[in-house]
Amino acid sequence: MKLYAQHGYGEAEKINQGLQKGIISGAVYSAKDITPDRLNNRLSEIAASSPSAARIFDPQYYVSLIGSDPNIRLGKLEEYPYFSIRRRSQLESNQLIADELRKVIKFQISLPVTAIISPNILISRSFDSVEAVIAKNFIRQAKGIYEQFSDNRPLYVTLAVSREALIDFTELEAFLNDVTLLNSPPDGFYLLVGARSIEARTDLYHADVIANWMLLNYSLKINGYQIINGYSDLISPFLGAVGGDIGCTGWWSNLRIFSMDRFAPEATGGRLPVQRYLSTKLLNRITFYELGALRRIIPNVANELSMDEKYEGEPERSIEVLQSWEALSSLLATITASDDSSKNLEKCAEAIKSAEDLYTSIKARYRLDPKSDDTHLEPLQEGMNQFKKRAEI
Amino acid sequence: MSLEPPKAEEIKATFPQFQEVYFLNKGGFKAVYKIVVNGKPEAFKIVYIPEVSGVEPEVNKEIKKESLGRIAREIKILNDCKCPEIVKLGTIQPTVVVLNRREYVAYSEEFIDGNTLREFIRQSMKPAEENLRSLFLSLLKAIRELWSLNVIHRDIKPDNVMKLSRKDRSYVLLDLGIAFSIVDTPLTFDASNRLPPGTYRYLAPEMLQPGFRESLDFRSDMYAAALTVYEYAAGQHPLAKSKEDLIATLSRIVRESPKSLREYRDDLSPFLIGTIDQMLKKIPALRPSNINMLIGKLEENS
């Protein structure tokens, strides 16, 4: 599995540096945080400086249905020619869906992207809903519309689903049976799993969510699709283990968890979060000062990767995401190396077991911040077990 | 109720244009004869339209309508199919015929000189990987052809696959008698009170769910094709056991994961074993649905 940068506000040199260091293989740009002109320039610059890097654009069409909320923060999204606020009832028309697909695809055709992402809405409540029917129509029509442009770049269709919808296995099964049998199949899926808020980490670190997210990757891969997992952050290795091709993460917490919260008004007066260090051995991030303290008593908490030296004291903020990318890439290389899912799942199990052992050692000697603790391990383990049962592995 | 098939002489007496008639086999309400007509052999099939005792005349009328509808559908599909992996129609057009005071529908198919896979399985043959790939490829091509006509075979099993001694046509799929069309009017009378038609040991798990017709697709045939290849390779069905009752078999189909083909044939390639195992998953979305990709891979490695 490869890792892409999930772009957002405050890019600066982060993506350039990540690409130059070879710790990311591409970037997914977000319409909200970049103007159309600037987007075009940035994609061209990356094409020139890192020709092999994947350059992808998330049109963020899924915001259309909540765009009429007076408190919504659309950012630069309003400047994009394809963007309009829509009501769900309007999208019950297949013709309008075709028109929307055409507009979004046409816009991307003119960009120096390496793949096209077709738009979709968010399935917010259930796979057995009007939203899901609309989403399936977006998926079904995408390739046909794209073929009208005679473009030969791969087409990925967006499948955005809330954790509430994803959690129901029976409905997911029926939905998967439908979307794996398309008359005009795209090349792949751009998969987004939404939490209720960017702070609700437990929304995604939930056994059913992890199991079914893995199942989505596994099923789509078996059926010949490429899969880009947006905002998958530290769940990426588990998705890559069962077929996911790409994982994505960014520099703010809202680029590590997909949530429509990203378009809500920002809380004012908050402090910048403490810089964190992604420990491949804990499968989690800890604060830089926790790392400093632990290094003295349990040295193997560190990854032994090149960015570790930047964490001797308080690291610069721009370093944090580079360290995350480096660590996550290393984890992906270890866990997702085989084409055999069973072997990768064994690696996942080993990683969880090692993390549990390491946490046990830490607990005896140091008290971690709640965000740094081991509460993620149980849902990862249980999610993996449930996945194996559902996938009959 | 089983059919006592008419004797070959009776057939010859009714169809004097047949130069030769030999009884071949029977199954359910069908009997098959080898005939020679215009100097060429053909398979002559007669299908008995049963009268069910103890039911209202209206019910019998519906059952007869269903049976005739199935024959008409089978003939239409065979007529539309062009690929060599599916049996072809013969020269005798469907006709209603009375033999021994019983009414049959009779028609002919090409005569295929070979044996069914069932016969090879009974002989405890251990087919080589090359043969298994060839069988798998033939079944996938047949399923692809049927799906292009919006049809699902629904009865792929070793008994309905003939092995030929020809290199250009190694395996042929027979018997579209219970084929399902996703675009035509349903034929099954009183469907909600009946188990799905087919041979229970080869039913895909989703066919045992209520309302399965609504979402049925070619992946059910892929499942049955994988079962057929598995059974031919291993010499035994992965889920059904002999002398086990129907409910136990159906329960295994729905709940139990089959043993990997590797358990019986560790000499086969990981690709073939992996693909067969994957196509036996309970959830259709977990079976590879890209037939062209699978055919390409099998042809690449043949």
Contacts between the chains, C-beta under 8 A, distances in Angstrom:
chain1	res1	chain2	res2	distance
A	173	B	283	5.6
A	173	B	285	6.9
A	174	B	215	7.4
A	176	B	283	7.3
A	176	B	285	3.7
A	177	B	206	8.0
A	177	B	215	6.3
A	177	B	283	7.2
A	177	B	284	5.0
A	177	B	285	4.8
A	178	B	215	7.8
A	179	B	285	7.9
A	180	B	284	7.7
A	180	B	285	4.5
A	180	B	289	5.5
A	181	B	217	5.8
A	181	B	219	7.4
A	181	B	284	7.9
A	181	B	289	5.7
A	185	B	290	7.8
A	218	B	286	7.2
A	219	B	283	7.7
A	219	B	285	4.5
A	219	B	286	5.6
A	222	B	278	6.5
A	222	B	286	6.1
A	222	B	287	7.4
A	222	B	288	5.4
A	223	B	285	7.2
A	223	B	288	6.4
A	223	B	289	5.1
A	223	B	290	6.2
A	224	B	288	7.3
A	224	B	289	7.9
A	224	B	290	4.2
A	224	B	293	5.4
A	390	B	283	7.7
A	391	B	281	7.5
A	391	B	286	6.2
A	392	B	257	4.7
A	392	B	281	5.5
A	392	B	282	6.5
A	392	B	286	7.3
